[in-house]
Structure formats: structure tokens, C-alpha cells
Amino acid sequence: MSAAVRSLPVAGLVVALLLFSAAAASEQPPAASLPRYATDAGRKADAPLNVHIVCHSHDDAGWLKTVDQYYYGANNTIQVAGVQYILDTVVQALQANPHRKFVYAEMAFFTRWWAQQDEDMRAAVSQLVRSGQLEFVNGGYVQHDEATAHYVGMIDQTTRGHRFLQQTFGAIPRVGWQIDPFGHSSTQAGLLSAQVGFDALFFGRADYQDMEHRRGRDVKAMEVVWRGSASLQDATVFAGNLPSGNYGPPPGFAYEWADPPVMDDPRLDEYNVQERVDAFVAQCREQANVTRGGDIMLTIGSDFQFANAHLQFKNLDKLIHHVNADGRVNAFYSTPARYVAAKHGYGARWPLKEDDFFPYADFPHAFWTGYFTSRPTSKGYVRAATSYLQGARQLEAFVGLPRKEGGPTTEALEEAVSLLQHHDAVTGTAKQHVANDYHRRVHRGLKEAQAVVTSALDALIRGKYKPSGGPLSGGAGSSAGGGALASQRRRLQAAAQAQGGMPNPVDAPIGLEVCDWLNVTACNATVRMSAAGQGVLVAAYNPLGWSREVALRVPVSTAATCTWTVKGPEGEDVAAQLVPADTITLALQQLLASINATCPTTFGDAEVTFIARLPPLGYSTFFLQPIADSSAGGCQQMAGTAASAAAPIWPKAAPRNQQRGSKESMLDNGLVRLDFDTSTGLLARMSVGAVSARLTTSFAWYNSSDGLDSEENRGQASGAYIFRPNGLYNITGTGKSGPAWRSLWQRIRPTGSRPVARLSIVHGDTVSEARQEFGEWATLVTRLYRGQSHVELEWTVGPIPFEDGLGREVVLLYTSDVESGDEFWTDANGREMIKRVRDFRPTWKLNQTEPTAGNYYPLTAAMYIQDGSRQLAVLTDRAQGGASLRSGQMEVMVHRRTLKDDWRGVAEPMNETACGCTNCACPGKPRNSQFAICIVKTHPAEIPSCSFPAHAAGLVARGRHWLVLAALEEAARPRRTLQLELDNPPLLSFAPIPHHIGSADKTNGRVGLRRTFSLSEGHILHNNVHLLTLKDTGSSYLVRLAHLYQAREEDEGPGLSSPITENLNAVLQLLQYQEVRELSLSANQLRSQMQQDRLRFEAGNSLGISTGLGLRTAASRNGTELARLRAGAHLIDCREDCVSGQLLITLQPMEIRTFELLYRPY
């Protein structure tokens, strides 16, 4: 996205790209001649000022156009941009003059362009890389976002790009180039820079007040040493904030944007050499005034620039020649790596930065905090796909890559998930048609990855060792990829014999299916089978390295029966409960049907709910059997199986807050107790053991500013990027009365008995629910599962009303008596928790112009508040924005619908519809209601009838929060564990129960199935260690282990926050490998070599007013450990005893270590 467009609130997008023509050829000198202009200058130690000219093109992998349109130059009525032409002409221009240099970042485009080149062109490009004329910066598949991207996705997309560059050119990027993201995270510095081997990190955007402070003559801190982690031993990087705040050329030197060319023929009336030289020198001196030392870096290029590389380079050749002849500065073609080397040569100390760069504002009333939540369903889709990819890769690594070309792999999903880490994708800041394209790519990738999962589980469950497409136990060095070996085959055969007396594999495929609509009680397989009175096999794969108990909810139809039994993998009875779908879910189903999103036959009216115990890195199968009801109307009398003690599934009683008698209702699972006030319909208290807190959950909405309500900075509205509220209201509020926190507090905590929410309670032994309707477009279901110490809150918001012309930005409020003051904590990309202080910035004195938006921070995974004895945490299933605007309160923005564009370039309001289109006839919005008009029939088997007139309906979003209350000294353990479990749900597949094997008896007939299995053979990782990555690359296994805790995160002393040693062989004993190499985080170089090569800058005084990272700083830097990192062993020979012995890996707090396990050949 254009730096100019995103920096100024001006209407429209002005882009004037001059496509190269026949003049390009005439510009190239004859092969035997030297360049006319002296462009061979380099850095001079005695120069008054060395000016490093860095030519680049920032190519968004989707924004106003799709990634395909940007590559090919299609749809130019929106934006004139074609990446293939940029790369074509840049290569030609570099070949024309050996002194010219160019840097490129986005591998999403470069890999595509490279695949289309012939061998001659590839050889030429490879030579340009070797000579240093073409240099790769950042090198990830995309330039990922830093607020809403999860660290797993950030690592994956960076690895994808880095390994391509290493394997293709032997190139290893040395500089991070995050020039366009809208704020910058400590994770980028400590993890995605220091741990991938970057010498430096450059970025464009930072808060305007922050930059004004750091530009000061007494500060000069536009370049700093940024310590991104208080836990990691080596987490600092030299970081440069481009002084202009964007990444474009200096004013007057944007040659493709019609700035004056260098007209150096003295015979011309418009001869302008001296004027151009004077202007250039003035720009250089201005930048030198705000940076330290005798070197500056000028970026030449911007969004999709150098489509006419000849025009750019010809003028730059002239400029360099004449500027150096003038002598006031020394200008030359350079790269960021060369600039960093020059800065490193100073041997100086640099200011120390220890916090992050959130939130970002470019003007007093323009905080870029709306995109933390924009497109909430897209953000949820990305997170779910990222998680699914990790589990699918594990199974793919175990069974082996397909032998035949065209077999299903996880490649398409990896590519899609990598693409969507882009800073205009996961952020929700692209045009609607681009967002649709992103979603189609993820959908296609998911379908192929689901085929990988179902085929692998099918082969494992049936005891088949050669599933279709590849061998389960094929040779590790074969072209088919890795997988388990012959020893594993013997283990599986022995297990099959132990379970069934003899190996008895099922000859026919089971027919496993994956369901995409489980969150709306929809699944074609299970609903179809249950409606026919058939049993259901559920296969649940656990991608975590420890065993877990997880609640599974299987959609069913009650047309045939309302009574179900559930058997576990060992034939044991599993307590289960039949839970009715709520009315909002039924309405959502009909909305989906009305827009042809899915077939109505997939819709269930109830869910069989049970707690599944799953092995580490393994699956278990469960068998759901229907039982004929013993009496008519059984659904009205039965809530589940005999093992359940639930309340009636189809209650005829009125909601609790309309009943007489007690004003309190309670949910209690023996670990957690929730008390509800039935007079208001609100939660009143949460208790976990001896820890208790007064707690209320409720919805409210901010009125989105239309930009016309203030004389100052008129024109700034809420939009895709910007959150600018204009008052806070409860859900039923009209937005017409004067809003205030006090009036809202009075509405959600009324003095009388007027209900705020319509409350209904469903009790059961497996799950109990409190269903709250705050309005016809905002509902909340609060669940307690048996044996679980957390509370699940499922929120549903939409379609958000818009007929009154008001934009609405909806928040879920958590209001408690926790005495948190002005402090709260948010996560950095799912890793470290960072302390936030209301109306405060750690490194400069804040002038707060937006008390709400200016206190919002990105919540990628978690947020918490605490006092001296308690911690209350909210865990999220997707990236969202959040804040604590008063003591004891947290708010999380879950959905937004604005009706104005915020003038940052996308030129569309954030107005999503159920059909994924704007200005279209989309069914789903009834005439007199914002949601479906549904009439629920008296008999539960009947599907509600809903009226959906053909009017455009806003998007409905549904998601989950997990709420955790714990004693302060014990809070880290449940929060960290549950965060990982929420991020990594089990992979579910469904099929009919096979009855035709083993024997005629249906129960005994299952002996031929391998009903449970663990890829780690039951070995459990320590509960502060996560198997982050297990991927079959085709010649090796890529493995990452991650420590889950920060240094000193626990108050009780050494424990989960301490270094931990894990036996890698015990986890991966079923895989065969001959060597283990430790690599950098992005797996493109030996870690020991990276540590030796990486430039380190010495930190001076801290910029901080106080400690920024908030938890605790490690007591000291362990020099011995750092020496081990720099010079440690990089190759472990496993041909003798690795598999039979121990391969011990020690992880420091927050550390992620990456290993490559080379196949053992056969």
C-alpha cells in the first residue's frame, strides 16, 4: 500500500506509473561501452556525508487488487500495477550497468516470476545475486503483519521464503524490511529478526508523537538497538525507523510519479542540474540531522515502482554523477546490508528500545487500532487454517508424502496461510473482492489438507500400511518422502493383534469426512447418518505433545432418536449429553441456506456432547450409537443418554429471568461456579476454588465517527484501519442520547429488576450453558464443561444494524472487582505478555487525543488484568483489539461495521455482508428485523421456518473466548496451557461405523480397527514445551520445539519458567533419520553459523521511562549460554545411537529451536 496514501487523509488514490516502451532498449549502452555517467562511487570514510541510495519496490501481495491481478497487471482501472513487468525491467536495467543495485522482498511474487523464466534468464539473475546487484531483504513469502498475525504463521511464511532463496541462490537475507505494517511488535525484533539471523530491521511507520520525539536533536533515536524479549538470551537487533515515516523517495525524486527528471543538457532552456543537486543535498542534510553518524539511507521506490526501471535508473545515474561532482555529499548505489555494515563499523552505542510500537497513529485523531478487529470471520478463518496446517503436517510426515504426483499434500494450504499473513490480508484491510480471493485460496488449501488428514487417519485406523498415494512405512530416503519404517510396521501389527486377536484390517475405506460448519451445528455426514438412525464414528487427532481432555460436540438430527450412547476407543462408556441448538444457531443455519453457503441437509438441531481423552500426537476413535426412544415425544423428556443428568432438552418453561422466585441461578461443574442474576440476566460472580471475583459480561457498541463531528481534523472517520469512536451505547441503544461510561454502567448494572439480557439455562452433567440474548443481533452462550477449569463464551454478533446511518463497533465487556488500576497485559503475537498502562507510553510523554482508541492494543491470543491476589484472563480464538479503560474492566472488540471510508487507500467502508459483496442484492435481511424471523415449531424434529426477503444482510460473526480466573501465583500455568489448547483444537473426521468386519456382532466387529494411536508412542512432552513444527520436506523432517513460558513468569519460583530439557528421540522415535542439524528459526542456515555471522550492535542508555516489556527482565545475560549459541555443535550423527539413545534438547524460556532430521537412506 502506498506510503503516501496511508499517511495522509486525502481522498482517492493518485498513482501514475509509466510503463516502459521501446525507449527502454535505446537506453541500454552497447555491450562493449562503459556507462556514460560515473556511477561507480562507493562509501568514502572521509566524505562529509555518505548517501546510500537503495532502490526497491514494495509489492503488496493483495490489497486493492488480488495477488494474481497485481502480478499480471490486470484490473488496472483500480490501480496500474504489474509485478512481472517490474522484475522484467529491473533485471534488464541491472544488466545495463554493473554499478546499479536493487533490493526485493516479496517471495510470493518472485517465486512465481522465477518459475516462468527460461534457463538463460535464471542464469543471468543468479549472476546478479552473486554479484550483489540484486539483493533480497526480509525474504519472507510476504511482508507479514505484526499486530494480528500469530507467531506460528509468521514463522511459517518466513521459512517458506527463506528456504526458497537458500535452495535457489544460496542467498540468506541479512536485513529485515517491514516497511509497511501499521505498528511493530517485539516478536518481530526478538524472534523474527534476531533468531532468523538479521543484522538489522527497517520499518517505516511509527506513531507521529513517538517519531517527533526521537527525531529531536537531543535524542536522535531513529536508529536504536531493539531488545524484543526479556527472556531470550539473544533478542536484540539494530532497528531503523525510516525518518520520513514511510518508505518512498524523498520529495521531488519520485520519477515514476512525474517528479522532474534530471535535464543535464546545458543547451536546454530547462536545464536543471544545479537545482536538482541542491534539492537532493537539502533532503540528505535534513535526514542527517535526525540520525547519527556520517551515513544515511535514502529509499528510492514505493508501491509497485520500477515498472519502468529504465526511467528510474537513468535519472539516478545522472543524479549520482552530478551530486558527486558537486562534492557536498557522496552518493552511491547501495543496499540495506551495506548501510548496516557501515553503521556497525562506528563501534558506537545506540539507544535501547525495550517495548513495542503499538498503537500507531499518524495524526492526532487517527489511531490505527480498528484493523485489530476488521473482518473478524476472516481472522478466525486464518487462525483455524494455521492450526489445521500444523496437525495435517504431522500426519503427513508420519505416513509419508505421496508417491504419485498429484496426490494430496499440505503444500496448497501452506501457501495460502503464508499469503494471508500479509499486512493487508490477516489485517482485514484489503478490498472486499481481494478478501474473497484470499478466502478461496484458503478453502482450496484446506480441502486438500483435509484429504491428507482423512487418508492418513483412514490408513492408521484400518491398520493399512500403504494408504493411497504413499506408504505408511516407506523408505525415508525415497522420492515418496519419509514416514515410519519397518520397525514401526511391526509395532502396529503387534498392536492390532493385541486389540483383536489377529490383524484384521478393514479392506474398504472407512469414508471419513471433515465438516466445515461445526460452529453452527452443521455437518453433512453426522446429520445424514443420525437422521437415518445410523451410528457415527468420530476420529479426533490431537496435534499437541501432551494428552488432553477436550469437549467434542457432534451435530445430529433428532428426527430418528433423541437418545445416544458413546463408546470410547477401548469400548468403555463415555458420559454424553444431547444439547439442543439454540434459536440463534437455527436462524444462522437458515441464513447460510438462503445465501447458498451450504445445503440445508447439513443442519442439525442438537449436538451430542462428550469429553474425549486424546493421546499426545495421536488420535482416538469414538462410536456414537443411536438408541430407539422408548416413548413418544422422547426429546421433550430426555436430555441425553442414561449417563447424563441434564435438564429437559426442549424446555417449555420461560427463561429464568422471567420466572418468579430466586433471583440467582448457578452453573457449577465442581471446579468453576458461575452465579447469574436472573432479574437482569447477567453474570454476577465467578468462583474457581477459593478464588472468586464479581464479574459481569455484556455487549456494548461504539458509534463510528463519520469524520464530521469535530472541527479539528475534520474528515477522519472510522474505517478498515482507523478506530475513532463517537460514543458508547448498550446493544439496544439508539445512539441518539448522550453516551458516557457512567450512563452505560448504570444500564448494565440497573438498580431495578429490568432485564438487560434474556437468560435461559441448560443444565447437564457434561456441559451446562447460560444463553443470553442482549438483542436480536448480539447473543452470548456461557459454557461449563465437566472437568474443565475455564469458562467458554461463544459470542454471536450480527447482522449489525445500519438503517439509521450509524456505524457500530461492537465490544464484549468483562467488568470485575479485580483492582487492576491502570495496568493490563496483552500478548505479542501469541508469545510474550506485555504490560500496558492506560494513557501511557514507555518511551515518550503521550498527549492522549483519543482516550478509547489510543488505549487499544492487539490481542492475538490473550489479555489479562490482575491485582495482588487474582488474575483474570481472556483468551481469544482469533486476533482482536482490546483495552482496559477502567480498573477491573477489559473490553474486546469482536465485530465492526462502518459506513465511511477512513481515507487510507482502500476506498471502501468496513461494511461486510453475508454474501461477501458490497452493493449487491444479498438475501438474509428481513424487512422488520436485523436477523431472521424464525418460527420454531412445537416438535423438535421440525426445522424452523425463517423469512429472508431479498435485502442485503450484514455479516454475522461467531467466535469463542475462554475465561480463566486463578490465584496470581498459579495463574501462568492454566493461562499458557489453555491458550495453546484453544489455538490447537483437535482435527475431527466423521464416518459411518463399520459393522462388516471381524465378526457378525456389531460391537465385537470393531476389533479390526486401530481405535487409538500415538505418533510419539505415548511419550508426553513437558507441559512447558510445544512441538511447534513437524514437517516432511521430501528429504528431511523439519522440527521445532518451543518453550511456552517467559522468564520468571511464575511467582512460586523455578518451575515452568525455567530451562527445560526434552528428549527429542522419545517424541519422534517412530521416524528414522541419520543426522540432526540445528538450524536458524527460518531453517535456512546452521544456527551456529548464524550466531557467528550476525552483526550485533552495542546498546547504550534506554529510551524507556520505565520497563516496557512489563513482566520481568531476566536477571542477567548468561555469557556461557550465548557462547554456546554462537559456537555450539551444529551436526549430530545419528547413524549409531540417536534413535535408541537420547537426543537431549535444552530450551531456555521463550526459546524456539529448529532442527532438520535428515532421512536415513535404504
FIMAR-668173 format. One record per residue (C-alpha): residue in one letter; x, y, z. Coordinates in steps of 0.5 Angstrom, whole numbers, plus 500, padded with zeros to 3 digits. Example, Ala and Ser with C-alpha at 12.3 -4.5 7.8 and 13.67 -1.06 7.14 Angstrom:
# FIMAR-668173
a525491516
s527498514
This chain:
# FIMAR-668173
m500500500
s503507498
a506510504
a503517501
v496514501
r497511508
s500517511
l495523509
p488523510
v486525503
a481523498
g483518493
l489514490
v494518486
v498513482
a502515476
l506509473
l510510467
l510503463
f517502460
s517502452
a521502446
a526507450
a528502454
a532499449
s535505447
e537507454
q542501454
p549502452
p553498447
a555492450
a563494450
s562501452
l562504459
p557508462
r557515461
y556517468
a560516473
t556511478
d562507481
a562511487
g563507494
r563509501
k568514503
a571515510
d573522509
a566524506
p562530509
l556525508
n555518505
v549517502
h547510501
i541510495
v537504496
c532502490
h526498492
s519496490
h514495495
d509490492
d503488497
a501481496
g494483495
w491490497
l487494492
k487488487
t488481488
v495478488
d494475481
q492482479
y498485482
y503480478
y500480471
g498488471
a490486471
n485491473
n488497472
t482501473
i483500480
q491501480
v496501475
a501496478
g504489475
v510486478
q512482473
y514488469
i518491475
l522485475
d523484468
t525491467
v530491474
v534485471
q535489464
a537495468
l542492473
q545488467
a546495463
n550498469
p554494474
h554499479
r547499480
k543496485
f536494487
v533490493
y527486493
a523483499
e516479497
m518472495
a510471494
f511475487
f519473486
t518465486
r512466481
w516470477
w522465477
a518459475
q516463469
q524464467
d528460462
e535458464
d538464461
m535469465
r535464471
a543464470
a543472469
v539473475
s543468479
q549472477
l546479479
v545476486
r552473487
s555480485
g551484490
q547488485
l540484487
e540483494
f534480498
v531484504
n526481509
g526475504
g519472507
y514470503
v510476504
q511482509
h507480515
d503484519
e506485526
a499486530
t494481528
a499475525
h500469530
y508468531
v507461528
g504464522
m510469522
i515463522
d512459517
q511465512
t518467513
t521460513
r518459506
g521465503
h528464506
r528457504
f527458497
l532463497
q537459500
q536453496
t535457489
f541462490
g545460497
a542467499
i541469506
p537475508
r541479513
v536485514
g529485516
w525490512
q518491515
i517498512
d509498511
p506494517
f502499522
g506499528
h511494530
s512488535
s517486540
t516479537
q519482530
a525484534
g527479539
l524473535
l523474527
s530478527
a535476532
q533469531
v533469524
g540472523
f538479521
d543484523
a538490522
l531491522
f528497518
f521500518
g517506516
r511507521
a511509528
d507514532
y508521530
q509523537
d514518538
m518520532
e517527533
h521526540
r526521537
r528526531
g530531537
r537534536
d538532544
v535525542
k537523535
a534516536
m531514530
e536508530
v536504536
v538497539
w532494540
r531489545
g525485543
s525480549
a527480557
s527472556
l531470550
q539471551
d540474544
a534478542
t537485540
v537488533
f539494530
a533498528
g532503524
n526507523
l526511516
p526518518
s520520514
g515515517
n514512510
y519508505
g518513499
p523517496
p525524498
p520529496
g522531489
f525525487
a519520485
y521519478
e515515476
w510519480
a512525475
d517529479
p522533475
p528529471
v535531471
m535535465
d543536464
d544538457
p546545458
r543547451
l536546454
d532552457
e530548462
y537545464
n536544472
v542540474
q544545480
e537546482
r536538483
v543537486
d541543491
a535540493
f538533493
v543535498
a538539502
q534533503
c540529505
r542534510
e535534513
q535527514
a543527517
n540532522
v536527525
t540521525
r547519528
g554519524
g556520517
d552515513
i544516511
m540511507
l535514502
t530509499
i528510492
g522507490
s515506493
d509501492
f510498485
q515502483
f520501478
a515498473
n520503468
a526501472
h530505466
l527511467
q529511475
f536508474
k537513468
n536519473
l539516479
d545515474
k545522473
l544525480
i549521483
h554523477
h553531478
v552530486
n559527487
a562532482
d559538487
g562534493
r558537499
v555529499
n558523497
a552519494
f552512491
y548506490
s548501496
t544496500
p541496507
a546491509
r552495506
y549501510
v548497516
a555495516
a558502515
k554503522
h557497525
g563500524
y562506528
g563502534
a558506538
r553505543
w546506541
p540508545
l536502547
k529500546
e525495550
d518496549
d514496542
f511501537
f503500539
p499503538
y500507532
a497514530
d499518524
f495524526
p492526533
h485523532
a488517527
f490511531
w490505527
t487500532
g481499528
y484494524
f486490530
t479487529
s477489522
r474483518
p473478525
t471472521
s477472516
k482473522
g478467525
y479463519
v486465518
r488462525
a484456524
a487454518
t494456521
s493451527
y490446522
l496446518
q501444524
g496438525
a496436518
r503436517
q505432523
l500426520
e503428513
a510427516
f508420519
v505417513
g510420508
l509424502
p505422496
r509417491
k505420485
e505427483
g498430484
g497426491
p494431496
t499435500
t499441505
e503445500
a497449498
l495450505
e502453507
e502457501
a495460503
v497461510
s503464508
l500469504
l495471509
q500473514
h501479509
h500486512
d493487508
a491480509
v490478516
t489485518
g483486514
t485492510
a484490503
k478491498
q472486499
h474482492
v481481495
a479479501
n474474498
d480472494
y484470500
h479466503
r478462496
r485460497
v485458504
h479454502
r482450497
g488449501
l484447507
k480442502
e487439500
a490438507
q483435510
a484430505
v491429507
v488428514
t483423513
s487419508
a492418514
l487417519
d484412515
a490408514
l492408521
i485406524
r485401519
g492398520
k494399513
y501401512
k500404505
p495409504
s493411498
g498416495
g504414499
p507409504
l506409511
s513406512
g516407506
g524409506
a526415509
g530417503
s526415497
s522420493
a516419496
g518422502
g519420509
g515416514
a515411519
l519405518
a519397518
s520397526
q514402526
r510397522
r512391527
r510395533
l503397529
q502390527
a503388535
a498393537
a493390532
q494383535
a493385542
q487389540
g483384536
g487377537
m489378530
p491383525
n484385522
p485391517
v479394514
d479392507
a474398505
p476405506
i472408512
g470414509
l472419513
e469426512
v471433515
c466438517
d467446516
w461448519
l461445526
n461452530
v453453527
t451445529
a452443522
c455437519
n453433513
a456427515
t453426522
v447430521
r445425515
m447419519
s443421525
a437422521
a437415518
g438412525
q446410524
g452411528
v457415528
l465414528
v469420531
a476421530
a480426534
y487428533
n491431538
p497436535
l499437542
g505434545
w501432551
s495428553
r489432554
e481432555
v477436550
a470437550
l467435543
r460437540
v458433534
p452436530
v446431530
s439431528
t433428533
a429426527
a430419529
t432419536
c434423542
t438418546
w445417544
t451412547
v458414546
k464409547
g471410548
p477407544
e477402549
g470400549
e469404555
d462408556
v463416556
a458420559
a455424554
q449429553
l445432548
v444439548
p439443543
a441448538
d439455541
t435459537
i440464534
t444458531
l438455528
a437462525
l444462523
q443456519
q437459515
l442465514
l447460511
a442457507
s439463504
i446465501
n447458498
a453457503
t452450505
c446445504
p440445509
t441438510
t447439514
f444443519
g443439526
d438441531
a442438537
e449436539
v452430542
t457433547
f462429551
i469430554
a474426550
r481424552
l486424547
p493422547
p499426545
l501427538
g495422537
y488420535
s482416539
t476414536
f469415539
f463411537
l456414538
q450410537
p443412537
i438408541
a431408540
d427412544
s422408549
s416413549
a414418544
g416425545
g422423548
c426429546
q422433551
q423428556
m431426555
a437431555
g442426553
t444419555
a443415561
a450418564
s447425563
a443428568
a442434564
a435439564
p430438559
i433439552
w427442550
p424446556
k418449556
a419454562
a420461561
p427464561
r430464568
n430472569
q422472567
q421467573
r419468580
g423466586
s430466587
k434472583
e440468583
s442462578
m448458578
l453454574
d457449577
n462444575
g466442581
l471447579
v468453577
r462456579
l458462576
d453466579
f448469575
d443475577
t436473574
s433479575
t438483570
g440476566
l447478567
l453474570
a454476577
r460472580
m466467578
s469463583
v475458582
g476454588
a478459593
v479465588
s473469587
a471475583
r465479582
l464479574
t459482569
t460480562
s456485557
f456488550
a456495548
w458499542
y462505540
n459509535
s464510529
s466517528
d464520521
g469525521
l465531521
d464531529
s470535530
e473542528
e480539529
n482534524
r475534520
g475528515
q478523520
a473517520
s473510523
g474505517
a478499516
y485502519
i482507524
f478506530
r475513532
p469512537
n464518538
g460515544
l459508547
y452505548
n449499550
i446494545
t439497545
g442504545
t440508539
g446512539
k442519540
s443520547
g449523550
p454517552
a458516558
w462511562
r457513568
s451512564
l453505561
w455503568
q448505570
r445501564
i449494565
r448495573
p441497574
t438499581
g432496579
s430489576
r429491569
p433485565
v439487561
a439480557
r434475556
l437469560
s436461559
i440456563
v441449560
h444444566
g448438565
d453433567
t457434561
v456441560
s452447563
e450453559
a447460560
r444463554
q444471554
e440475549
f442482549
g439484543
e437481537
w444481534
a448480540
t448474544
l453470549
v453463551
t457461557
r459454558
l462450563
y465443561
r466437566
g473437569
q475444566
s477450570
h476455565
v469458562
e468458555
l464464552
e461464545
w459470542
t455472536
v454479533
g451481527
p448483522
i450490526
p444495524
f446500519
e439503517
d440509522
g446511518
l451510524
g457505524
r458501530
e464497533
v462492538
v465490544
l465485549
l466488556
y469484562
t467488569
s470486575
d472488582
v480486581
e483492583
s488493577
g488500577
d491503570
e495497568
f493491564
w497486560
t497484552
d500478548
a505480543
n503475537
g502469542
r508469545
e510474551
m506478555
i507486555
k505490561
r501496558
v499502562
r493507561
d495513557
f502512558
r508510553
p514508556
t519512552
w516519551
k511523554
l504522551
n499527549
q493523549
t488525544
e483519543
p482516550
t479510548
a482508541
g489511544
n489505549
y487500545
y492494543
p493488539
l490482542
t493476538
a491471543
a491473551
m489479555
y489480563
i489484569
q491483576
d491485583
g495483589
s492476589
r488475583
q489474575
l483475571
a485473563
v481473557
l484468551
t482469544
d481465538
r483470533
a486477533
q482482536
g483489539
g482490547
a483495552
s482496560
l479503560
r478503568
s480499574
g478492574
q475492567
m477489560
e474490553
v475486547
m472489540
v469483537
h466486530
r465492527
r461495521
t463502519
l459506513
k465511512
d472510509
d478512513
w482515507
r488511508
g487508501
v483502501
a477507499
e471502502
p468502508
m468496513
n461494511
e462487510
t455483508
a453476509
c455475501
g462477501
c460483497
t458490497
n452494493
c449487492
a443484493
c444479498
p439475502
g438475509
k436481512
p428481514
r424488513
n423489520
s429486524
q436485523
f436478524
a432472521
i425472523
c424465525
i418461528
v420455532
k415449531
t413445537
h416439535
p424439536
a425435530
e422440525
i426445522
p424453524
s421457518
c425463517
s423469513
f429472509
p427478504
a432479499
h435485502
a443485504
a445483510
g451485514
l456479516
v454475522
a461473526
r461468532
g467466536
r470464543
h473467549
w476463554
l476466561
v481464566
l481466574
a486464578
a491466584
l496470582
e502466584
e499460580
a496464574
a501463569
r500455568
p493455566
r493461562
r499458558
t496451557
l489454555
q492459551
l496453547
e490448547
l485454544
d490455539
n490448537
p484444537
p483437535
l483435528
l476432527
s473427522
f467423522
a465417518
p459411519
i461406524
p464400520
h460393522
h462389517
i469387520
g471382525
s465378526
a458379526
d457382532
k457390532
t461391538
n466386537
g466387530
r471394531
v477389534
g480390527
l480398528
r486401531
r482405535
t487410539
f495411537
s500416539
l506418534
s510419540
e508412542
g505416549
h511420550
i509426553
l513433553
h514437559
n508442560
n512448558
v514445552
h511445545
l512441539
l511447534
t513444527
l514437525
k514438517
d517433512
t521437507
g522431502
s529430504
s528431512
y524433517
l524440520
v522440527
r521446532
l521446540
a518452543
h519454551
l512457553
y514461559
q517468560
a523468565
r520469572
e513468569
e511464576
d512467582
e513461586
g520460584
p524456579
g519451575
l515452569
s519459567
s526455568
p530452563
i528445561
t531439557
e527435553
n529428549
l527429542
n528422540
a523420545
v518425542
l520422535
q522415536
l518413530
l521417525
q528415522
y534419521
q541419520
e543426522
v541432526
r543439524
e541445529
l538451524
s536458525
l529460526
s527460519
a531454517
n536457512
q543456515
l546453521
r545456528
s552456530
q554460523
m548465524
q551466531
q558467529
d556472523
r551476525
l553483527
r551486534
f551493536
e552495543
a546498547
g547505551
n542508555
s535506555
l530510552
g525508557
i521512562
s520505565
t521498564
g517497557
l516489557
g513489563
l513482566
r520482569
t527482566
a532476566
a537477572
s543477568
r545475561
n549469561
g555469557
t557462557
e550461554
l551466549
a558463547
r554456547
l549459542
r555462538
a560456537
g555450539
a555444535
h551444529
l551437527
i549431531
d551424527
c545419529
r547413525
e550410531
d545411537
c541417536
v534413536
s536408541
g539413546
q537420548
l538427544
l537432549
i535439548
t535444553
l530450552
q531457555
p525461557
m521463551
e526460546
i525456540
r530451537
t529449530
f532442527
e533439521
l533431521
l536428515
y533422512
r536415513
p537412506
y535405505
